Amino acid sequence: MISKNDLEYIRDDYSDIDKQYKKIEQEIWGLEETPIVKKYIGLQKKKTELEIKRKNLHGLMEHGEYENCNHLWSISMDEYGEYDCFCVKCGLNYKSLRLTNRGKENSLSFDERVMASVLKEQSFVNDADINIVCDRELAMAIYKKIREYYPDIDDKTVIKYFEIALNDIRNIEVSDERKKSRAKRLGLSKDFNKWK
């Protein structure tokens, strides 16, 4: 329980703080009327509006890219030991839909929500899929490198090259130094170690 003496001290403190607060509030209102601050507030408002429009357009672009991609599906295992299906071309990932179906939509990033919405809208079937479990980053890096060297080949040929490259990576023993060099050539981080 607060004693009467303590209550008096609290009232005095409140009165002092309230005076300081009102003084600062008056100064802020005065500043808001100066031309430079008015300009700043106006620019911040425009920036916020443009940021919202930009985010929405980015979502539409991603949605369109996912819908128009002739997907080449691969499989990886996530950090929880669950299989994950993703496109090595555009990055579309079924994990986002799985999390949405489990009621974990709030944990998804904006891009993952776009992916989930695309996956809910349509079913993707492709006769050319990579049916090998492989780390997602590694699969996308191998695909990108194959396309860099052979831009005009079809998906079935890409799969053959992909399988050969992955088989070599997994079965030919190399030193840690060579692994770092390989990671660099593929555009992976130098400490990448999910080769198997």
Secondary structure, 3 states (H helix, E strand, C coil): CCCHHHHHHHHHHHHHHHHHHHHHHHHHHHHHCCHHHHHHHHHHHHHHHHHHHHHHHHHHHHHHHHHHCCCCEEEEECCCCCEEEEECCCCCEHHHHHHHHCCCHHHCCHHHHHHHHHHHHCCCCCCCCCCCECCHHHHHHHHHHHHHHCCCCCHHHHHHHHHHHHHHHHHCCCCHHHHHHHHHHCCCCCCCCCCC
